Amino acid sequence: MACSNGLFFATVVDLGDYRMSMTDEVYLKGQDIKAAIEYKRDFVVTCIDMDLNIYIIDRKQKAIVKTIENPSGSDRPLCMKLIPSFDVEKMPFALVRDQEGLTLVNLKNPSAYKLF
C-alpha cells in the first residue's frame, strides 16, 4: 500500500472473505509515496513526492537496491505506469509523469531518460 506515510506490505488471506494482515515490511517510512508498481516478482519501482529519485526495491533482500535520478529535474512526480506490452526482458520500461514532463525509466538496466 502506497500512502503519504510510506510503502507498506500486507498479506491477503482468502477464508471465504478476504482478510488483510499488515506485515512489518515497510520502505521509505514517513515519505509521501506517489506510485509503486511490482513489475517483476518481488521487485517494486516507486517514486516519492519532493524527491528527485526513482527507487527499485528488492523485497527478498528487503532493501532499496537501485536509485535512479529523474533527469527531468522535477521533485514532484504525479504518476508512474508500465508501458503497454511491458516485458521485463524485451520492453522493460515505465513512464513517470511529473510537473516538468515525461521520463522513460529502464527497469532492466536501471536508467532514465527525459522524453519532454
PyMOL commands that place a pseudoatom at each C-alpha (Angstrom):
pseudoatom trace, name=CA, resn=MET, resi=1, chain=A, elem=C, hetatm=0, pos=[0.000, 0.000, 0.000]
pseudoatom trace, name=CA, resn=ALA, resi=2, chain=A, elem=C, hetatm=0, pos=[1.456, 3.288, -1.105]
pseudoatom trace, name=CA, resn=CYS, resi=3, chain=A, elem=C, hetatm=0, pos=[0.399, 6.178, 1.091]
pseudoatom trace, name=CA, resn=SER, resi=4, chain=A, elem=C, hetatm=0, pos=[1.540, 9.507, 2.483]
pseudoatom trace, name=CA, resn=ASN, resi=5, chain=A, elem=C, hetatm=0, pos=[3.494, 7.758, 5.238]
pseudoatom trace, name=CA, resn=GLY, resi=6, chain=A, elem=C, hetatm=0, pos=[5.487, 5.131, 3.314]
pseudoatom trace, name=CA, resn=LEU, resi=7, chain=A, elem=C, hetatm=0, pos=[5.212, 1.939, 1.297]
pseudoatom trace, name=CA, resn=PHE, resi=8, chain=A, elem=C, hetatm=0, pos=[3.664, -0.879, 3.343]
pseudoatom trace, name=CA, resn=PHE, resi=9, chain=A, elem=C, hetatm=0, pos=[3.057, -4.541, 2.541]
pseudoatom trace, name=CA, resn=ALA, resi=10, chain=A, elem=C, hetatm=0, pos=[0.332, -6.854, 3.786]
pseudoatom trace, name=CA, resn=THR, resi=11, chain=A, elem=C, hetatm=0, pos=[-0.683, -10.460, 3.323]
pseudoatom trace, name=CA, resn=VAL, resi=12, chain=A, elem=C, hetatm=0, pos=[-4.115, -11.265, 1.925]
pseudoatom trace, name=CA, resn=VAL, resi=13, chain=A, elem=C, hetatm=0, pos=[-5.834, -14.451, 3.064]
pseudoatom trace, name=CA, resn=ASP, resi=14, chain=A, elem=C, hetatm=0, pos=[-8.913, -15.933, 1.398]
pseudoatom trace, name=CA, resn=LEU, resi=15, chain=A, elem=C, hetatm=0, pos=[-11.067, -17.594, 4.035]
pseudoatom trace, name=CA, resn=GLY, resi=16, chain=A, elem=C, hetatm=0, pos=[-14.284, -17.144, 2.112]
pseudoatom trace, name=CA, resn=ASP, resi=17, chain=A, elem=C, hetatm=0, pos=[-13.843, -13.461, 2.898]
pseudoatom trace, name=CA, resn=TYR, resi=18, chain=A, elem=C, hetatm=0, pos=[-10.682, -11.666, 2.008]
pseudoatom trace, name=CA, resn=ARG, resi=19, chain=A, elem=C, hetatm=0, pos=[-8.730, -10.596, 5.051]
pseudoatom trace, name=CA, resn=MET, resi=20, chain=A, elem=C, hetatm=0, pos=[-5.677, -8.441, 5.046]
pseudoatom trace, name=CA, resn=SER, resi=21, chain=A, elem=C, hetatm=0, pos=[-2.959, -8.549, 7.666]
pseudoatom trace, name=CA, resn=MET, resi=22, chain=A, elem=C, hetatm=0, pos=[-0.221, -5.919, 7.817]
pseudoatom trace, name=CA, resn=THR, resi=23, chain=A, elem=C, hetatm=0, pos=[3.359, -7.180, 7.847]
pseudoatom trace, name=CA, resn=ASP, resi=24, chain=A, elem=C, hetatm=0, pos=[6.382, -5.453, 9.328]
pseudoatom trace, name=CA, resn=GLU, resi=25, chain=A, elem=C, hetatm=0, pos=[7.718, -4.813, 5.805]
pseudoatom trace, name=CA, resn=VAL, resi=26, chain=A, elem=C, hetatm=0, pos=[7.863, -1.069, 5.155]
pseudoatom trace, name=CA, resn=TYR, resi=27, chain=A, elem=C, hetatm=0, pos=[10.025, 1.114, 2.930]
pseudoatom trace, name=CA, resn=LEU, resi=28, chain=A, elem=C, hetatm=0, pos=[10.560, 4.868, 2.798]
pseudoatom trace, name=CA, resn=LYS, resi=29, chain=A, elem=C, hetatm=0, pos=[8.683, 5.322, 6.064]
pseudoatom trace, name=CA, resn=GLY, resi=30, chain=A, elem=C, hetatm=0, pos=[7.406, 8.849, 6.584]
pseudoatom trace, name=CA, resn=GLN, resi=31, chain=A, elem=C, hetatm=0, pos=[7.584, 9.652, 2.847]
pseudoatom trace, name=CA, resn=ASP, resi=32, chain=A, elem=C, hetatm=0, pos=[4.670, 10.534, 0.553]
pseudoatom trace, name=CA, resn=ILE, resi=33, chain=A, elem=C, hetatm=0, pos=[4.640, 7.691, -1.993]
pseudoatom trace, name=CA, resn=LYS, resi=34, chain=A, elem=C, hetatm=0, pos=[3.211, 8.836, -5.339]
pseudoatom trace, name=CA, resn=ALA, resi=35, chain=A, elem=C, hetatm=0, pos=[3.421, 5.487, -7.163]
pseudoatom trace, name=CA, resn=ALA, resi=36, chain=A, elem=C, hetatm=0, pos=[4.548, 1.915, -6.545]
pseudoatom trace, name=CA, resn=ILE, resi=37, chain=A, elem=C, hetatm=0, pos=[4.451, -0.901, -9.103]
pseudoatom trace, name=CA, resn=GLU, resi=38, chain=A, elem=C, hetatm=0, pos=[5.503, -4.520, -8.707]
pseudoatom trace, name=CA, resn=TYR, resi=39, chain=A, elem=C, hetatm=0, pos=[6.959, -5.059, -12.178]
pseudoatom trace, name=CA, resn=LYS, resi=40, chain=A, elem=C, hetatm=0, pos=[8.560, -8.437, -11.515]
pseudoatom trace, name=CA, resn=ARG, resi=41, chain=A, elem=C, hetatm=0, pos=[8.041, -10.916, -8.675]
pseudoatom trace, name=CA, resn=ASP, resi=42, chain=A, elem=C, hetatm=0, pos=[9.397, -9.254, -5.502]
pseudoatom trace, name=CA, resn=PHE, resi=43, chain=A, elem=C, hetatm=0, pos=[10.690, -6.174, -7.372]
pseudoatom trace, name=CA, resn=VAL, resi=44, chain=A, elem=C, hetatm=0, pos=[8.915, -2.849, -6.906]
pseudoatom trace, name=CA, resn=VAL, resi=45, chain=A, elem=C, hetatm=0, pos=[9.621, 0.501, -8.524]
pseudoatom trace, name=CA, resn=THR, resi=46, chain=A, elem=C, hetatm=0, pos=[8.476, 3.591, -6.657]
pseudoatom trace, name=CA, resn=CYS, resi=47, chain=A, elem=C, hetatm=0, pos=[8.741, 7.369, -6.567]
pseudoatom trace, name=CA, resn=ILE, resi=48, chain=A, elem=C, hetatm=0, pos=[8.008, 9.807, -3.779]
pseudoatom trace, name=CA, resn=ASP, resi=49, chain=A, elem=C, hetatm=0, pos=[6.930, 13.412, -3.509]
pseudoatom trace, name=CA, resn=MET, resi=50, chain=A, elem=C, hetatm=0, pos=[9.623, 16.066, -3.020]
pseudoatom trace, name=CA, resn=ASP, resi=51, chain=A, elem=C, hetatm=0, pos=[12.373, 13.705, -4.222]
pseudoatom trace, name=CA, resn=LEU, resi=52, chain=A, elem=C, hetatm=0, pos=[14.348, 13.633, -7.471]
pseudoatom trace, name=CA, resn=ASN, resi=53, chain=A, elem=C, hetatm=0, pos=[14.780, 9.852, -7.459]
pseudoatom trace, name=CA, resn=ILE, resi=54, chain=A, elem=C, hetatm=0, pos=[13.090, 6.670, -8.596]
pseudoatom trace, name=CA, resn=TYR, resi=55, chain=A, elem=C, hetatm=0, pos=[13.741, 3.658, -6.364]
pseudoatom trace, name=CA, resn=ILE, resi=56, chain=A, elem=C, hetatm=0, pos=[13.903, -0.052, -7.143]
pseudoatom trace, name=CA, resn=ILE, resi=57, chain=A, elem=C, hetatm=0, pos=[13.145, -2.287, -4.165]
pseudoatom trace, name=CA, resn=ASP, resi=58, chain=A, elem=C, hetatm=0, pos=[14.057, -5.968, -3.928]
pseudoatom trace, name=CA, resn=ARG, resi=59, chain=A, elem=C, hetatm=0, pos=[11.624, -7.465, -1.409]
pseudoatom trace, name=CA, resn=LYS, resi=60, chain=A, elem=C, hetatm=0, pos=[13.709, -10.635, -0.959]
pseudoatom trace, name=CA, resn=GLN, resi=61, chain=A, elem=C, hetatm=0, pos=[16.690, -8.529, 0.110]
pseudoatom trace, name=CA, resn=LYS, resi=62, chain=A, elem=C, hetatm=0, pos=[14.329, -6.170, 1.970]
pseudoatom trace, name=CA, resn=ALA, resi=63, chain=A, elem=C, hetatm=0, pos=[16.265, -3.248, 0.559]
pseudoatom trace, name=CA, resn=ILE, resi=64, chain=A, elem=C, hetatm=0, pos=[16.327, -0.465, -1.983]
pseudoatom trace, name=CA, resn=VAL, resi=65, chain=A, elem=C, hetatm=0, pos=[18.777, -1.917, -4.495]
pseudoatom trace, name=CA, resn=LYS, resi=66, chain=A, elem=C, hetatm=0, pos=[18.937, 0.917, -7.027]
pseudoatom trace, name=CA, resn=THR, resi=67, chain=A, elem=C, hetatm=0, pos=[18.324, 4.648, -7.021]
pseudoatom trace, name=CA, resn=ILE, resi=68, chain=A, elem=C, hetatm=0, pos=[17.812, 6.363, -10.374]
pseudoatom trace, name=CA, resn=GLU, resi=69, chain=A, elem=C, hetatm=0, pos=[17.889, 10.143, -10.605]
pseudoatom trace, name=CA, resn=ASN, resi=70, chain=A, elem=C, hetatm=0, pos=[14.964, 11.612, -12.538]
pseudoatom trace, name=CA, resn=PRO, resi=71, chain=A, elem=C, hetatm=0, pos=[16.613, 13.574, -15.386]
pseudoatom trace, name=CA, resn=SER, resi=72, chain=A, elem=C, hetatm=0, pos=[13.671, 15.978, -15.628]
pseudoatom trace, name=CA, resn=GLY, resi=73, chain=A, elem=C, hetatm=0, pos=[14.947, 17.716, -12.505]
pseudoatom trace, name=CA, resn=SER, resi=74, chain=A, elem=C, hetatm=0, pos=[11.457, 17.712, -11.000]
pseudoatom trace, name=CA, resn=ASP, resi=75, chain=A, elem=C, hetatm=0, pos=[10.883, 16.530, -7.449]
pseudoatom trace, name=CA, resn=ARG, resi=76, chain=A, elem=C, hetatm=0, pos=[7.099, 16.423, -7.944]
pseudoatom trace, name=CA, resn=PRO, resi=77, chain=A, elem=C, hetatm=0, pos=[6.141, 13.096, -9.594]
pseudoatom trace, name=CA, resn=LEU, resi=78, chain=A, elem=C, hetatm=0, pos=[2.455, 12.809, -10.406]
pseudoatom trace, name=CA, resn=CYS, resi=79, chain=A, elem=C, hetatm=0, pos=[2.139, 9.188, -11.512]
pseudoatom trace, name=CA, resn=MET, resi=80, chain=A, elem=C, hetatm=0, pos=[4.009, 6.197, -12.919]
pseudoatom trace, name=CA, resn=LYS, resi=81, chain=A, elem=C, hetatm=0, pos=[2.840, 3.452, -15.328]
pseudoatom trace, name=CA, resn=LEU, resi=82, chain=A, elem=C, hetatm=0, pos=[4.413, 0.498, -17.067]
pseudoatom trace, name=CA, resn=ILE, resi=83, chain=A, elem=C, hetatm=0, pos=[4.359, 0.926, -20.836]
pseudoatom trace, name=CA, resn=PRO, resi=84, chain=A, elem=C, hetatm=0, pos=[1.857, -1.122, -22.855]
pseudoatom trace, name=CA, resn=SER, resi=85, chain=A, elem=C, hetatm=0, pos=[3.352, -4.529, -23.751]
pseudoatom trace, name=CA, resn=PHE, resi=86, chain=A, elem=C, hetatm=0, pos=[5.721, -4.287, -20.775]
pseudoatom trace, name=CA, resn=ASP, resi=87, chain=A, elem=C, hetatm=0, pos=[8.106, -7.231, -20.629]
pseudoatom trace, name=CA, resn=VAL, resi=88, chain=A, elem=C, hetatm=0, pos=[10.968, -7.244, -18.124]
pseudoatom trace, name=CA, resn=GLU, resi=89, chain=A, elem=C, hetatm=0, pos=[13.347, -8.686, -20.750]
pseudoatom trace, name=CA, resn=LYS, resi=90, chain=A, elem=C, hetatm=0, pos=[12.177, -7.152, -24.056]
pseudoatom trace, name=CA, resn=MET, resi=91, chain=A, elem=C, hetatm=0, pos=[10.340, -3.929, -23.134]
pseudoatom trace, name=CA, resn=PRO, resi=92, chain=A, elem=C, hetatm=0, pos=[11.376, -3.099, -19.547]
pseudoatom trace, name=CA, resn=PHE, resi=93, chain=A, elem=C, hetatm=0, pos=[10.119, 0.483, -19.434]
pseudoatom trace, name=CA, resn=ALA, resi=94, chain=A, elem=C, hetatm=0, pos=[7.981, 2.603, -17.149]
pseudoatom trace, name=CA, resn=LEU, resi=95, chain=A, elem=C, hetatm=0, pos=[6.852, 6.181, -17.669]
pseudoatom trace, name=CA, resn=VAL, resi=96, chain=A, elem=C, hetatm=0, pos=[6.975, 8.776, -14.908]
pseudoatom trace, name=CA, resn=ARG, resi=97, chain=A, elem=C, hetatm=0, pos=[4.844, 11.884, -15.346]
pseudoatom trace, name=CA, resn=ASP, resi=98, chain=A, elem=C, hetatm=0, pos=[5.914, 14.871, -13.278]
pseudoatom trace, name=CA, resn=GLN, resi=99, chain=A, elem=C, hetatm=0, pos=[5.293, 18.607, -13.294]
pseudoatom trace, name=CA, resn=GLU, resi=100, chain=A, elem=C, hetatm=0, pos=[8.116, 19.122, -15.786]
pseudoatom trace, name=CA, resn=GLY, resi=101, chain=A, elem=C, hetatm=0, pos=[7.270, 16.445, -18.352]
pseudoatom trace, name=CA, resn=LEU, resi=102, chain=A, elem=C, hetatm=0, pos=[7.627, 12.747, -19.039]
pseudoatom trace, name=CA, resn=THR, resi=103, chain=A, elem=C, hetatm=0, pos=[10.522, 10.413, -18.199]
pseudoatom trace, name=CA, resn=LEU, resi=104, chain=A, elem=C, hetatm=0, pos=[11.219, 6.932, -19.590]
pseudoatom trace, name=CA, resn=VAL, resi=105, chain=A, elem=C, hetatm=0, pos=[12.691, 4.556, -16.989]
pseudoatom trace, name=CA, resn=ASN, resi=106, chain=A, elem=C, hetatm=0, pos=[14.554, 1.390, -17.989]
pseudoatom trace, name=CA, resn=LEU, resi=107, chain=A, elem=C, hetatm=0, pos=[13.930, -1.163, -15.229]
pseudoatom trace, name=CA, resn=LYS, resi=108, chain=A, elem=C, hetatm=0, pos=[16.214, -3.877, -16.629]
pseudoatom trace, name=CA, resn=ASN, resi=109, chain=A, elem=C, hetatm=0, pos=[19.331, -1.715, -16.904]
pseudoatom trace, name=CA, resn=PRO, resi=110, chain=A, elem=C, hetatm=0, pos=[18.307, 0.942, -14.396]
pseudoatom trace, name=CA, resn=SER, resi=111, chain=A, elem=C, hetatm=0, pos=[18.476, 4.333, -16.054]
pseudoatom trace, name=CA, resn=ALA, resi=112, chain=A, elem=C, hetatm=0, pos=[16.124, 7.164, -17.003]
pseudoatom trace, name=CA, resn=TYR, resi=113, chain=A, elem=C, hetatm=0, pos=[15.706, 9.478, -19.991]
pseudoatom trace, name=CA, resn=LYS, resi=114, chain=A, elem=C, hetatm=0, pos=[13.771, 12.701, -20.207]
pseudoatom trace, name=CA, resn=LEU, resi=115, chain=A, elem=C, hetatm=0, pos=[11.310, 12.500, -23.126]
pseudoatom trace, name=CA, resn=PHE, resi=116, chain=A, elem=C, hetatm=0, pos=[9.860, 16.016, -22.843]
for i in range(1, 116): cmd.bond("trace and resi %d" % i, "trace and resi %d" % (i + 1))
show_as sticks, trace
zoom trace
